[in-house]
Amino acid sequence: MDVRQDPDRVPGRLVVVAAIVVVVTIAVSVVAVVLMTGELRGKLRSNPQGAAWEEHIPAQVGHVESAPFGDATDAEREALAAREHLASFGWVDRTRGRVHVPIDVAMDLYLQQQGRAR
């Protein structure tokens, strides 16, 4: 059984067509950019006060959401509350005289009680 391998060449005509398509696409893009920037320059020159870029922003833009995913999740809210609790002072039980202190203060107090200051 004799299996023949296909030639390892790309037809020249196909390469030329692909190159022409790429060159034409680049040329059309360049012309479009030149036309768009020329139109914008014309608008800027037509305003005698020296138009600002903001004047050309459409008024219909509306509200833009600053947080990309909206409100925080329940887990994020719980983590924030835990961080705030660990960083604050407050009463745990007034009748027994128990308070909570920030975690770094608690560690310093513990080390002082153990006779090891940091």
C-alpha positions as CSV (number, residue, x, y, z in Angstrom):
1,M,0.0,0.0,0.0
2,D,1.5,3.3,-1.1
3,V,0.3,6.3,0.9
4,R,1.2,9.6,-0.7
5,Q,1.6,12.8,1.4
6,D,0.0,16.0,0.3
7,P,2.5,18.7,-0.8
8,D,3.8,21.0,1.9
9,R,3.1,24.1,0.0
10,V,0.3,26.6,0.2
11,P,-0.9,27.7,-3.2
12,G,0.5,31.1,-4.1
13,R,-2.8,32.4,-5.3
14,L,-4.3,31.9,-1.8
15,V,-1.4,33.8,-0.2
16,V,-1.9,36.7,-2.5
17,V,-5.6,36.9,-1.9
18,A,-5.1,36.8,1.9
19,A,-2.5,39.6,1.7
20,I,-4.8,41.7,-0.4
21,V,-7.7,41.3,2.1
22,V,-5.4,42.3,5.0
23,V,-4.1,45.4,3.1
24,V,-7.6,46.5,2.1
25,T,-8.9,46.0,5.7
26,I,-6.0,48.1,7.1
27,A,-6.6,50.8,4.5
28,V,-10.3,51.0,5.2
29,S,-9.6,51.2,9.0
30,V,-7.1,54.0,8.5
31,V,-9.6,56.0,6.3
32,A,-12.3,55.5,8.9
33,V,-10.1,56.8,11.7
34,V,-9.0,59.8,9.7
35,L,-12.6,60.7,8.8
36,M,-13.8,60.3,12.4
37,T,-10.9,62.4,13.9
38,G,-11.4,65.0,11.2
39,E,-15.1,65.3,12.0
40,L,-14.3,65.7,15.7
41,R,-11.6,68.3,15.0
42,G,-14.2,70.2,12.9
43,K,-16.7,70.2,15.8
44,L,-14.0,71.4,18.2
45,R,-13.0,74.2,15.9
46,S,-16.6,75.3,15.4
47,N,-16.9,76.2,19.1
48,P,-15.3,79.6,19.6
49,Q,-14.8,79.1,23.4
50,G,-12.5,76.1,22.7
51,A,-14.9,73.2,23.2
52,A,-14.2,70.7,25.9
53,W,-14.4,66.9,25.2
54,E,-17.3,66.6,27.7
55,E,-19.5,68.8,25.5
56,H,-19.6,66.1,22.9
57,I,-20.7,63.3,25.3
58,P,-24.3,62.4,24.6
59,A,-26.8,63.5,27.2
60,Q,-28.5,60.1,27.2
61,V,-25.6,58.3,28.9
62,G,-27.5,58.3,32.2
63,H,-26.3,56.6,35.4
64,V,-23.2,54.6,35.3
65,E,-22.8,51.9,38.0
66,S,-19.6,52.4,39.8
67,A,-19.6,48.9,41.4
68,P,-19.4,46.4,38.5
69,F,-21.4,43.7,40.3
70,G,-23.8,45.8,42.4
71,D,-24.3,45.3,46.1
72,A,-22.1,43.3,48.3
73,T,-23.0,39.7,48.9
74,D,-24.1,38.3,52.3
75,A,-20.6,36.8,52.8
76,E,-18.9,40.1,52.0
77,R,-21.2,42.0,54.5
78,E,-20.5,39.4,57.2
79,A,-16.7,39.6,56.6
80,L,-16.9,43.4,56.8
81,A,-18.8,43.3,60.0
82,A,-16.3,40.8,61.5
83,R,-13.4,43.0,60.5
84,E,-15.1,46.1,62.1
85,H,-15.9,44.1,65.3
86,L,-12.2,42.9,65.6
87,A,-11.0,46.5,65.1
88,S,-13.3,48.2,67.7
89,F,-13.8,48.6,71.4
90,G,-17.2,47.8,73.0
91,W,-19.1,46.1,75.8
92,V,-19.7,42.4,75.8
93,D,-21.4,42.3,79.3
94,R,-21.6,45.5,81.4
95,T,-22.7,43.7,84.5
96,R,-19.7,41.4,84.5
97,G,-17.3,44.1,83.3
98,R,-16.4,42.3,80.0
99,V,-15.3,44.3,77.0
100,H,-14.0,43.5,73.6
101,V,-10.9,45.3,72.3
102,P,-9.2,45.3,68.9
103,I,-7.3,42.1,68.2
104,D,-3.9,43.8,68.3
105,V,-4.6,45.3,71.7
106,A,-5.8,42.0,73.0
107,M,-2.6,40.3,71.8
108,D,-0.5,43.0,73.5
109,L,-2.4,42.6,76.8
110,Y,-2.1,38.8,76.6
111,L,1.7,39.0,76.1
112,Q,2.0,41.5,79.0
113,Q,0.0,39.2,81.3
114,Q,2.3,36.3,80.3
115,G,5.4,38.5,80.9
116,R,6.5,38.7,77.3
117,A,6.2,42.2,75.8
118,R,6.4,42.6,72.1
